Amino acid sequence: MNSSEDIGLQILRKLTPEQKLRAAERLYWSAWELKAAGVRAQNPHWTEKQVQEAVRTIFLHARS
């Protein structure tokens, strides 16, 4: 690991469980919005409902 990764890990270790949960939630919704933007760009004629349904499907079938 490089020094910036070490610093990041030190910061994460100091977070309370509640802070970690909030950070995870922010990451999730950021990923959702980025994916929605990509789906919109690939399907400019789709309605917002179609975009959200596609993103929901993508997230439901995501694997780690």
PDB file of N, H, CA, C and O in Angstrom:
ATOM      1  N   MET A   1       0.835  -1.189   0.000  1.00  0.00           N
ATOM      2  CA  MET A   1       0.000   0.000   0.000  1.00  0.00           C
ATOM      3  C   MET A   1       0.877   1.249   0.000  1.00  0.00           C
ATOM      4  O   MET A   1       1.960   1.271   0.584  1.00  0.00           O
ATOM      5  N   ASN A   2       0.380   2.283  -0.670  1.00  0.00           N
ATOM      6  H   ASN A   2      -0.500   2.265  -1.144  1.00  0.00           H
ATOM      7  CA  ASN A   2       1.130   3.536  -0.624  1.00  0.00           C
ATOM      8  C   ASN A   2       0.640   4.380   0.542  1.00  0.00           C
ATOM      9  O   ASN A   2      -0.320   4.022   1.223  1.00  0.00           O
ATOM     10  N   SER A   3       1.306   5.496   0.762  1.00  0.00           N
ATOM     11  H   SER A   3       2.086   5.787   0.209  1.00  0.00           H
ATOM     12  CA  SER A   3       0.997   6.296   1.954  1.00  0.00           C
ATOM     13  C   SER A   3      -0.413   6.878   1.921  1.00  0.00           C
ATOM     14  O   SER A   3      -1.032   7.019   2.977  1.00  0.00           O
ATOM     15  N   SER A   4      -0.944   7.223   0.743  1.00  0.00           N
ATOM     16  H   SER A   4      -0.442   7.109  -0.115  1.00  0.00           H
ATOM     17  CA  SER A   4      -2.300   7.766   0.705  1.00  0.00           C
ATOM     18  C   SER A   4      -3.330   6.686   1.059  1.00  0.00           C
ATOM     19  O   SER A   4      -4.355   6.991   1.668  1.00  0.00           O
ATOM     20  N   GLU A   5      -3.068   5.426   0.683  1.00  0.00           N
ATOM     21  H   GLU A   5      -2.235   5.178   0.188  1.00  0.00           H
ATOM     22  CA  GLU A   5      -3.956   4.330   1.077  1.00  0.00           C
ATOM     23  C   GLU A   5      -3.882   4.107   2.584  1.00  0.00           C
ATOM     24  O   GLU A   5      -4.900   3.862   3.231  1.00  0.00           O
ATOM     25  N   ASP A   6      -2.675   4.191   3.139  1.00  0.00           N
ATOM     26  H   ASP A   6      -1.848   4.390   2.613  1.00  0.00           H
ATOM     27  CA  ASP A   6      -2.512   4.042   4.589  1.00  0.00           C
ATOM     28  C   ASP A   6      -3.303   5.112   5.337  1.00  0.00           C
ATOM     29  O   ASP A   6      -3.970   4.821   6.330  1.00  0.00           O
ATOM     30  N   ILE A   7      -3.224   6.346   4.856  1.00  0.00           N
ATOM     31  H   ILE A   7      -2.683   6.582   4.049  1.00  0.00           H
ATOM     32  CA  ILE A   7      -3.945   7.445   5.492  1.00  0.00           C
ATOM     33  C   ILE A   7      -5.443   7.211   5.383  1.00  0.00           C
ATOM     34  O   ILE A   7      -6.171   7.425   6.352  1.00  0.00           O
ATOM     35  N   GLY A   8      -5.912   6.778   4.223  1.00  0.00           N
ATOM     36  H   GLY A   8      -5.320   6.605   3.436  1.00  0.00           H
ATOM     37  CA  GLY A   8      -7.327   6.498   4.034  1.00  0.00           C
ATOM     38  C   GLY A   8      -7.815   5.416   4.982  1.00  0.00           C
ATOM     39  O   GLY A   8      -8.895   5.538   5.560  1.00  0.00           O
ATOM     40  N   LEU A   9      -7.033   4.361   5.149  1.00  0.00           N
ATOM     41  H   LEU A   9      -6.156   4.262   4.680  1.00  0.00           H
ATOM     42  CA  LEU A   9      -7.406   3.288   6.069  1.00  0.00           C
ATOM     43  C   LEU A   9      -7.437   3.782   7.513  1.00  0.00           C
ATOM     44  O   LEU A   9      -8.318   3.398   8.283  1.00  0.00           O
ATOM     45  N   GLN A  10      -6.492   4.620   7.878  1.00  0.00           N
ATOM     46  H   GLN A  10      -5.776   4.932   7.253  1.00  0.00           H
ATOM     47  CA  GLN A  10      -6.473   5.166   9.233  1.00  0.00           C
ATOM     48  C   GLN A  10      -7.734   5.988   9.498  1.00  0.00           C
ATOM     49  O   GLN A  10      -8.328   5.912  10.573  1.00  0.00           O
ATOM     50  N   ILE A  11      -8.127   6.768   8.502  1.00  0.00           N
ATOM     51  H   ILE A  11      -7.645   6.829   7.628  1.00  0.00           H
ATOM     52  CA  ILE A  11      -9.334   7.584   8.653  1.00  0.00           C
ATOM     53  C   ILE A  11     -10.558   6.683   8.787  1.00  0.00           C
ATOM     54  O   ILE A  11     -11.400   6.904   9.658  1.00  0.00           O
ATOM     55  N   LEU A  12     -10.661   5.668   7.928  1.00  0.00           N
ATOM     56  H   LEU A  12      -9.977   5.489   7.221  1.00  0.00           H
ATOM     57  CA  LEU A  12     -11.816   4.767   7.987  1.00  0.00           C
ATOM     58  C   LEU A  12     -11.895   4.026   9.313  1.00  0.00           C
ATOM     59  O   LEU A  12     -12.986   3.825   9.846  1.00  0.00           O
ATOM     60  N   ARG A  13     -10.774   3.628   9.838  1.00  0.00           N
ATOM     61  H   ARG A  13      -9.887   3.791   9.405  1.00  0.00           H
ATOM     62  CA  ARG A  13     -10.765   2.902  11.113  1.00  0.00           C
ATOM     63  C   ARG A  13     -11.262   3.763  12.277  1.00  0.00           C
ATOM     64  O   ARG A  13     -11.769   3.241  13.270  1.00  0.00           O
ATOM     65  N   LYS A  14     -11.113   5.083  12.146  1.00  0.00           N
ATOM     66  H   LYS A  14     -10.702   5.506  11.339  1.00  0.00           H
ATOM     67  CA  LYS A  14     -11.526   5.984  13.225  1.00  0.00           C
ATOM     68  C   LYS A  14     -13.007   6.348  13.167  1.00  0.00           C
ATOM     69  O   LYS A  14     -13.542   6.930  14.111  1.00  0.00           O
ATOM     70  N   LEU A  15     -13.671   6.007  12.061  1.00  0.00           N
ATOM     71  H   LEU A  15     -13.237   5.534  11.294  1.00  0.00           H
ATOM     72  CA  LEU A  15     -15.081   6.337  11.934  1.00  0.00           C
ATOM     73  C   LEU A  15     -15.916   5.462  12.866  1.00  0.00           C
ATOM     74  O   LEU A  15     -15.591   4.301  13.113  1.00  0.00           O
ATOM     75  N   THR A  16     -16.983   6.041  13.370  1.00  0.00           N
ATOM     76  H   THR A  16     -17.246   6.985  13.170  1.00  0.00           H
ATOM     77  CA  THR A  16     -17.926   5.251  14.166  1.00  0.00           C
ATOM     78  C   THR A  16     -18.719   4.361  13.211  1.00  0.00           C
ATOM     79  O   THR A  16     -18.743   4.616  12.007  1.00  0.00           O
ATOM     80  N   PRO A  17     -19.363   3.327  13.732  1.00  0.00           N
ATOM     81  CA  PRO A  17     -20.213   2.502  12.856  1.00  0.00           C
ATOM     82  C   PRO A  17     -21.275   3.324  12.122  1.00  0.00           C
ATOM     83  O   PRO A  17     -21.555   3.069  10.950  1.00  0.00           O
ATOM     84  N   GLU A  18     -21.853   4.289  12.789  1.00  0.00           N
ATOM     85  H   GLU A  18     -21.626   4.497  13.741  1.00  0.00           H
ATOM     86  CA  GLU A  18     -22.854   5.146  12.142  1.00  0.00           C
ATOM     87  C   GLU A  18     -22.239   5.943  10.994  1.00  0.00           C
ATOM     88  O   GLU A  18     -22.853   6.077   9.935  1.00  0.00           O
ATOM     89  N   GLN A  19     -21.045   6.467  11.193  1.00  0.00           N
ATOM     90  H   GLN A  19     -20.547   6.358  12.053  1.00  0.00           H
ATOM     91  CA  GLN A  19     -20.373   7.219  10.135  1.00  0.00           C
ATOM     92  C   GLN A  19     -20.026   6.315   8.960  1.00  0.00           C
ATOM     93  O   GLN A  19     -20.138   6.725   7.805  1.00  0.00           O
ATOM     94  N   LYS A  20     -19.608   5.094   9.248  1.00  0.00           N
ATOM     95  H   LYS A  20     -19.517   4.761  10.186  1.00  0.00           H
ATOM     96  CA  LYS A  20     -19.307   4.137   8.173  1.00  0.00           C
ATOM     97  C   LYS A  20     -20.560   3.800   7.380  1.00  0.00           C
ATOM     98  O   LYS A  20     -20.513   3.688   6.156  1.00  0.00           O
ATOM     99  N   LEU A  21     -21.672   3.640   8.070  1.00  0.00           N
ATOM    100  H   LEU A  21     -21.711   3.732   9.065  1.00  0.00           H
ATOM    101  CA  LEU A  21     -22.933   3.350   7.395  1.00  0.00           C
ATOM    102  C   LEU A  21     -23.345   4.513   6.502  1.00  0.00           C
ATOM    103  O   LEU A  21     -23.765   4.302   5.364  1.00  0.00           O
ATOM    104  N   ARG A  22     -23.228   5.734   7.006  1.00  0.00           N
ATOM    105  H   ARG A  22     -22.887   5.905   7.930  1.00  0.00           H
ATOM    106  CA  ARG A  22     -23.570   6.916   6.201  1.00  0.00           C
ATOM    107  C   ARG A  22     -22.666   7.030   4.976  1.00  0.00           C
ATOM    108  O   ARG A  22     -23.125   7.369   3.885  1.00  0.00           O
ATOM    109  N   ALA A  23     -21.385   6.744   5.163  1.00  0.00           N
ATOM    110  H   ALA A  23     -21.012   6.468   6.048  1.00  0.00           H
ATOM    111  CA  ALA A  23     -20.445   6.801   4.033  1.00  0.00           C
ATOM    112  C   ALA A  23     -20.798   5.748   2.986  1.00  0.00           C
ATOM    113  O   ALA A  23     -20.746   6.020   1.787  1.00  0.00           O
ATOM    114  N   ALA A  24     -21.155   4.550   3.438  1.00  0.00           N
ATOM    115  H   ALA A  24     -21.197   4.329   4.412  1.00  0.00           H
ATOM    116  CA  ALA A  24     -21.546   3.483   2.510  1.00  0.00           C
ATOM    117  C   ALA A  24     -22.814   3.870   1.758  1.00  0.00           C
ATOM    118  O   ALA A  24     -22.937   3.607   0.561  1.00  0.00           O
ATOM    119  N   GLU A  25     -23.749   4.492   2.458  1.00  0.00           N
ATOM    120  H   GLU A  25     -23.649   4.705   3.429  1.00  0.00           H
ATOM    121  CA  GLU A  25     -24.987   4.920   1.811  1.00  0.00           C
ATOM    122  C   GLU A  25     -24.706   5.990   0.756  1.00  0.00           C
ATOM    123  O   GLU A  25     -25.293   5.957  -0.326  1.00  0.00           O
ATOM    124  N   ARG A  26     -23.828   6.925   1.055  1.00  0.00           N
ATOM    125  H   ARG A  26     -23.351   6.952   1.934  1.00  0.00           H
ATOM    126  CA  ARG A  26     -23.466   7.956   0.073  1.00  0.00           C
ATOM    127  C   ARG A  26     -22.802   7.332  -1.144  1.00  0.00           C
ATOM    128  O   ARG A  26     -23.077   7.735  -2.274  1.00  0.00           O
ATOM    129  N   LEU A  27     -21.931   6.352  -0.925  1.00  0.00           N
ATOM    130  H   LEU A  27     -21.708   6.024  -0.007  1.00  0.00           H
ATOM    131  CA  LEU A  27     -21.283   5.670  -2.046  1.00  0.00           C
ATOM    132  C   LEU A  27     -22.301   4.940  -2.912  1.00  0.00           C
ATOM    133  O   LEU A  27     -22.227   4.981  -4.140  1.00  0.00           O
ATOM    134  N   TYR A  28     -23.256   4.268  -2.259  1.00  0.00           N
ATOM    135  H   TYR A  28     -23.315   4.235  -1.261  1.00  0.00           H
ATOM    136  CA  TYR A  28     -24.291   3.551  -2.988  1.00  0.00           C
ATOM    137  C   TYR A  28     -25.074   4.496  -3.898  1.00  0.00           C
ATOM    138  O   TYR A  28     -25.243   4.224  -5.087  1.00  0.00           O
ATOM    139  N   TRP A  29     -25.547   5.601  -3.336  1.00  0.00           N
ATOM    140  H   TRP A  29     -25.410   5.822  -2.371  1.00  0.00           H
ATOM    141  CA  TRP A  29     -26.358   6.514  -4.130  1.00  0.00           C
ATOM    142  C   TRP A  29     -25.539   7.243  -5.194  1.00  0.00           C
ATOM    143  O   TRP A  29     -26.066   7.598  -6.248  1.00  0.00           O
ATOM    144  N   SER A  30     -24.273   7.462  -4.923  1.00  0.00           N
ATOM    145  H   SER A  30     -23.845   7.173  -4.067  1.00  0.00           H
ATOM    146  CA  SER A  30     -23.407   8.037  -5.959  1.00  0.00           C
ATOM    147  C   SER A  30     -23.256   7.063  -7.117  1.00  0.00           C
ATOM    148  O   SER A  30     -23.319   7.460  -8.280  1.00  0.00           O
ATOM    149  N   ALA A  31     -23.056   5.791  -6.798  1.00  0.00           N
ATOM    150  H   ALA A  31     -23.005   5.469  -5.853  1.00  0.00           H
ATOM    151  CA  ALA A  31     -22.955   4.768  -7.845  1.00  0.00           C
ATOM    152  C   ALA A  31     -24.260   4.676  -8.633  1.00  0.00           C
ATOM    153  O   ALA A  31     -24.241   4.529  -9.855  1.00  0.00           O
ATOM    154  N   TRP A  32     -25.397   4.764  -7.930  1.00  0.00           N
ATOM    155  H   TRP A  32     -25.412   4.884  -6.938  1.00  0.00           H
ATOM    156  CA  TRP A  32     -26.700   4.716  -8.592  1.00  0.00           C
ATOM    157  C   TRP A  32     -26.831   5.870  -9.595  1.00  0.00           C
ATOM    158  O   TRP A  32     -27.236   5.662 -10.739  1.00  0.00           O
ATOM    159  N   GLU A  33     -26.487   7.077  -9.160  1.00  0.00           N
ATOM    160  H   GLU A  33     -26.158   7.246  -8.230  1.00  0.00           H
ATOM    161  CA  GLU A  33     -26.606   8.245 -10.029  1.00  0.00           C
ATOM    162  C   GLU A  33     -25.657   8.164 -11.230  1.00  0.00           C
ATOM    163  O   GLU A  33     -26.019   8.548 -12.342  1.00  0.00           O
ATOM    164  N   LEU A  34     -24.453   7.666 -10.997  1.00  0.00           N
ATOM    165  H   LEU A  34     -24.159   7.354 -10.094  1.00  0.00           H
ATOM    166  CA  LEU A  34     -23.518   7.503 -12.115  1.00  0.00           C
ATOM    167  C   LEU A  34     -24.041   6.488 -13.121  1.00  0.00           C
ATOM    168  O   LEU A  34     -23.964   6.716 -14.328  1.00  0.00           O
ATOM    169  N   LYS A  35     -24.569   5.379 -12.640  1.00  0.00           N
ATOM    170  H   LYS A  35     -24.632   5.193 -11.659  1.00  0.00           H
ATOM    171  CA  LYS A  35     -25.121   4.363 -13.530  1.00  0.00           C
ATOM    172  C   LYS A  35     -26.322   4.915 -14.282  1.00  0.00           C
ATOM    173  O   LYS A  35     -26.468   4.672 -15.480  1.00  0.00           O
ATOM    174  N   ALA A  36     -27.187   5.658 -13.588  1.00  0.00           N
ATOM    175  H   ALA A  36     -27.069   5.855 -12.615  1.00  0.00           H
ATOM    176  CA  ALA A  36     -28.352   6.256 -14.246  1.00  0.00           C
ATOM    177  C   ALA A  36     -27.912   7.221 -15.349  1.00  0.00           C
ATOM    178  O   ALA A  36     -28.518   7.254 -16.421  1.00  0.00           O
ATOM    179  N   ALA A  37     -26.882   7.992 -15.097  1.00  0.00           N
ATOM    180  H   ALA A  37     -26.391   7.965 -14.227  1.00  0.00           H
ATOM    181  CA  ALA A  37     -26.373   8.914 -16.121  1.00  0.00           C
ATOM    182  C   ALA A  37     -25.884   8.144 -17.346  1.00  0.00           C
ATOM    183  O   ALA A  37     -26.109   8.562 -18.482  1.00  0.00           O
ATOM    184  N   GLY A  38     -25.218   7.025 -17.107  1.00  0.00           N
ATOM    185  H   GLY A  38     -25.035   6.686 -16.184  1.00  0.00           H
ATOM    186  CA  GLY A  38     -24.761   6.200 -18.220  1.00  0.00           C
ATOM    187  C   GLY A  38     -25.909   5.600 -19.004  1.00  0.00           C
ATOM    188  O   GLY A  38     -25.877   5.579 -20.235  1.00  0.00           O
ATOM    189  N   VAL A  39     -26.925   5.111 -18.306  1.00  0.00           N
ATOM    190  H   VAL A  39     -26.951   5.129 -17.306  1.00  0.00           H
ATOM    191  CA  VAL A  39     -28.098   4.539 -18.966  1.00  0.00           C
ATOM    192  C   VAL A  39     -28.807   5.622 -19.781  1.00  0.00           C
ATOM    193  O   VAL A  39     -29.223   5.371 -20.912  1.00  0.00           O
ATOM    194  N   ARG A  40     -28.947   6.821 -19.215  1.00  0.00           N
ATOM    195  H   ARG A  40     -28.608   7.025 -18.296  1.00  0.00           H
ATOM    196  CA  ARG A  40     -29.581   7.932 -19.946  1.00  0.00           C
ATOM    197  C   ARG A  40     -28.806   8.273 -21.212  1.00  0.00           C
ATOM    198  O   ARG A  40     -29.401   8.504 -22.264  1.00  0.00           O
ATOM    199  N   ALA A  41     -27.479   8.306 -21.113  1.00  0.00           N
ATOM    200  H   ALA A  41     -26.995   8.119 -20.258  1.00  0.00           H
ATOM    201  CA  ALA A  41     -26.646   8.650 -22.264  1.00  0.00           C
ATOM    202  C   ALA A  41     -26.786   7.605 -23.376  1.00  0.00           C
ATOM    203  O   ALA A  41     -26.768   7.942 -24.559  1.00  0.00           O
ATOM    204  N   GLN A  42     -26.925   6.341 -22.985  1.00  0.00           N
ATOM    205  H   GLN A  42     -26.939   6.067 -22.024  1.00  0.00           H
ATOM    206  CA  GLN A  42     -27.053   5.271 -23.976  1.00  0.00           C
ATOM    207  C   GLN A  42     -28.477   5.170 -24.529  1.00  0.00           C
ATOM    208  O   GLN A  42     -28.689   4.606 -25.602  1.00  0.00           O
ATOM    209  N   ASN A  43     -29.443   5.712 -23.802  1.00  0.00           N
ATOM    210  H   ASN A  43     -29.271   6.170 -22.930  1.00  0.00           H
ATOM    211  CA  ASN A  43     -30.851   5.605 -24.187  1.00  0.00           C
ATOM    212  C   ASN A  43     -31.557   6.949 -24.028  1.00  0.00           C
ATOM    213  O   ASN A  43     -32.440   7.086 -23.180  1.00  0.00           O
ATOM    214  N   PRO A  44     -31.179   7.933 -24.829  1.00  0.00           N
ATOM    215  CA  PRO A  44     -31.713   9.292 -24.634  1.00  0.00           C
ATOM    216  C   PRO A  44     -33.223   9.399 -24.831  1.00  0.00           C
ATOM    217  O   PRO A  44     -33.831  10.364 -24.368  1.00  0.00           O
ATOM    218  N   HIS A  45     -33.829   8.449 -25.495  1.00  0.00           N
ATOM    219  H   HIS A  45     -33.335   7.665 -25.871  1.00  0.00           H
ATOM    220  CA  HIS A  45     -35.272   8.491 -25.738  1.00  0.00           C
ATOM    221  C   HIS A  45     -36.088   7.874 -24.593  1.00  0.00           C
ATOM    222  O   HIS A  45     -37.317   7.944 -24.609  1.00  0.00           O
ATOM    223  N   TRP A  46     -35.423   7.276 -23.608  1.00  0.00           N
ATOM    224  H   TRP A  46     -34.425   7.219 -23.595  1.00  0.00           H
ATOM    225  CA  TRP A  46     -36.127   6.622 -22.501  1.00  0.00           C
ATOM    226  C   TRP A  46     -36.686   7.653 -21.532  1.00  0.00           C
ATOM    227  O   TRP A  46     -36.145   8.747 -21.371  1.00  0.00           O
ATOM    228  N   THR A  47     -37.784   7.270 -20.892  1.00  0.00           N
ATOM    229  H   THR A  47     -38.223   6.381 -21.023  1.00  0.00           H
ATOM    230  CA  THR A  47     -38.341   8.104 -19.820  1.00  0.00           C
ATOM    231  C   THR A  47     -37.503   7.887 -18.556  1.00  0.00           C
ATOM    232  O   THR A  47     -36.714   6.947 -18.463  1.00  0.00           O
ATOM    233  N   GLU A  48     -37.699   8.774 -17.602  1.00  0.00           N
ATOM    234  H   GLU A  48     -38.340   9.537 -17.677  1.00  0.00           H
ATOM    235  CA  GLU A  48     -36.975   8.623 -16.333  1.00  0.00           C
ATOM    236  C   GLU A  48     -37.374   7.322 -15.639  1.00  0.00           C
ATOM    237  O   GLU A  48     -36.544   6.680 -14.998  1.00  0.00           O
ATOM    238  N   LYS A  49     -38.625   6.939 -15.765  1.00  0.00           N
ATOM    239  H   LYS A  49     -39.300   7.461 -16.287  1.00  0.00           H
ATOM    240  CA  LYS A  49     -39.079   5.677 -15.169  1.00  0.00           C
ATOM    241  C   LYS A  49     -38.326   4.498 -15.796  1.00  0.00           C
ATOM    242  O   LYS A  49     -37.912   3.585 -15.083  1.00  0.00           O
ATOM    243  N   GLN A  50     -38.147   4.508 -17.106  1.00  0.00           N
ATOM    244  H   GLN A  50     -38.484   5.249 -17.686  1.00  0.00           H
ATOM    245  CA  GLN A  50     -37.414   3.430 -17.775  1.00  0.00           C
ATOM    246  C   GLN A  50     -35.955   3.399 -17.322  1.00  0.00           C
ATOM    247  O   GLN A  50     -35.380   2.330 -17.115  1.00  0.00           O
ATOM    248  N   VAL A  51     -35.372   4.573 -17.172  1.00  0.00           N
ATOM    249  H   VAL A  51     -35.839   5.441 -17.340  1.00  0.00           H
ATOM    250  CA  VAL A  51     -33.981   4.651 -16.711  1.00  0.00           C
ATOM    251  C   VAL A  51     -33.864   4.056 -15.309  1.00  0.00           C
ATOM    252  O   VAL A  51     -32.984   3.232 -15.057  1.00  0.00           O
ATOM    253  N   GLN A  52     -34.735   4.464 -14.406  1.00  0.00           N
ATOM    254  H   GLN A  52     -35.450   5.133 -14.610  1.00  0.00           H
ATOM    255  CA  GLN A  52     -34.680   3.972 -13.031  1.00  0.00           C
ATOM    256  C   GLN A  52     -34.925   2.463 -12.959  1.00  0.00           C
ATOM    257  O   GLN A  52     -34.288   1.770 -12.166  1.00  0.00           O
ATOM    258  N   GLU A  53     -35.835   1.956 -13.774  1.00  0.00           N
ATOM    259  H   GLU A  53     -36.353   2.519 -14.419  1.00  0.00           H
ATOM    260  CA  GLU A  53     -36.084   0.506 -13.809  1.00  0.00           C
ATOM    261  C   GLU A  53     -34.850  -0.241 -14.298  1.00  0.00           C
ATOM    262  O   GLU A  53     -34.511  -1.298 -13.765  1.00  0.00           O
ATOM    263  N   ALA A  54     -34.179   0.300 -15.304  1.00  0.00           N
ATOM    264  H   ALA A  54     -34.454   1.158 -15.736  1.00  0.00           H
ATOM    265  CA  ALA A  54     -32.972  -0.336 -15.820  1.00  0.00           C
ATOM    266  C   ALA A  54     -31.874  -0.346 -14.761  1.00  0.00           C
ATOM    267  O   ALA A  54     -31.194  -1.356 -14.579  1.00  0.00           O
ATOM    268  N   VAL A  55     -31.701   0.758 -14.074  1.00  0.00           N
ATOM    269  H   VAL A  55     -32.253   1.579 -14.222  1.00  0.00           H
ATOM    270  CA  VAL A  55     -30.684   0.832 -13.026  1.00  0.00           C
ATOM    271  C   VAL A  55     -31.018  -0.137 -11.902  1.00  0.00           C
ATOM    272  O   VAL A  55     -30.134  -0.818 -11.382  1.00  0.00           O
ATOM    273  N   ARG A  56     -32.277  -0.200 -11.530  1.00  0.00           N
ATOM    274  H   ARG A  56     -32.995   0.353 -11.952  1.00  0.00           H
ATOM    275  CA  ARG A  56     -32.697  -1.142 -10.483  1.00  0.00           C
ATOM    276  C   ARG A  56     -32.357  -2.570 -10.887  1.00  0.00           C
ATOM    277  O   ARG A  56     -31.842  -3.339 -10.076  1.00  0.00           O
ATOM    278  N   THR A  57     -32.638  -2.925 -12.126  1.00  0.00           N
ATOM    279  H   THR A  57     -33.057  -2.299 -12.784  1.00  0.00           H
ATOM    280  CA  THR A  57     -32.325  -4.262 -12.621  1.00  0.00           C
ATOM    281  C   THR A  57     -30.820  -4.521 -12.601  1.00  0.00           C
ATOM    282  O   THR A  57     -30.371  -5.596 -12.201  1.00  0.00           O
ATOM    283  N   ILE A  58     -30.058  -3.541 -13.029  1.00  0.00           N
ATOM    284  H   ILE A  58     -30.423  -2.669 -13.354  1.00  0.00           H
ATOM    285  CA  ILE A  58     -28.593  -3.674 -13.037  1.00  0.00           C
ATOM    286  C   ILE A  58     -28.080  -3.898 -11.618  1.00  0.00           C
ATOM    287  O   ILE A  58     -27.248  -4.775 -11.385  1.00  0.00           O
ATOM    288  N   PHE A  59     -28.572  -3.115 -10.683  1.00  0.00           N
ATOM    289  H   PHE A  59     -29.248  -2.403 -10.872  1.00  0.00           H
ATOM    290  CA  PHE A  59     -28.110  -3.253  -9.293  1.00  0.00           C
ATOM    291  C   PHE A  59     -28.556  -4.575  -8.670  1.00  0.00           C
ATOM    292  O   PHE A  59     -27.825  -5.170  -7.878  1.00  0.00           O
ATOM    293  N   LEU A  60     -29.747  -5.030  -9.028  1.00  0.00           N
ATOM    294  H   LEU A  60     -30.341  -4.547  -9.672  1.00  0.00           H
ATOM    295  CA  LEU A  60     -30.222  -6.312  -8.479  1.00  0.00           C
ATOM    296  C   LEU A  60     -29.383  -7.491  -8.959  1.00  0.00           C
ATOM    297  O   LEU A  60     -29.257  -8.496  -8.259  1.00  0.00           O
ATOM    298  N   HIS A  61     -28.809  -7.363 -10.158  1.00  0.00           N
ATOM    299  H   HIS A  61     -28.912  -6.546 -10.726  1.00  0.00           H
ATOM    300  CA  HIS A  61     -28.039  -8.468 -10.721  1.00  0.00           C
ATOM    301  C   HIS A  61     -26.528  -8.262 -10.625  1.00  0.00           C
ATOM    302  O   HIS A  61     -25.756  -9.030 -11.199  1.00  0.00           O
ATOM    303  N   ALA A  62     -26.114  -7.242  -9.912  1.00  0.00           N
ATOM    304  H   ALA A  62     -26.741  -6.618  -9.445  1.00  0.00           H
ATOM    305  CA  ALA A  62     -24.681  -6.966  -9.745  1.00  0.00           C
ATOM    306  C   ALA A  62     -24.032  -8.033  -8.880  1.00  0.00           C
ATOM    307  O   ALA A  62     -24.641  -8.552  -7.945  1.00  0.00           O
ATOM    308  N   ARG A  63     -22.816  -8.343  -9.200  1.00  0.00           N
ATOM    309  H   ARG A  63     -22.322  -7.921  -9.960  1.00  0.00           H
ATOM    310  CA  ARG A  63     -22.030  -9.291  -8.406  1.00  0.00           C
ATOM    311  C   ARG A  63     -20.761  -8.594  -7.937  1.00  0.00           C
ATOM    312  O   ARG A  63     -20.234  -7.699  -8.598  1.00  0.00           O
ATOM    313  N   SER A  64     -20.298  -9.027  -6.794  1.00  0.00           N
ATOM    314  H   SER A  64     -20.727  -9.754  -6.257  1.00  0.00           H
ATOM    315  CA  SER A  64     -19.067  -8.404  -6.268  1.00  0.00           C
ATOM    316  C   SER A  64     -17.855  -9.110  -6.810  1.00  0.00           C
ATOM    317  O   SER A  64     -16.727  -8.737  -6.487  1.00  0.00           O
TER     318      SER A  64
END
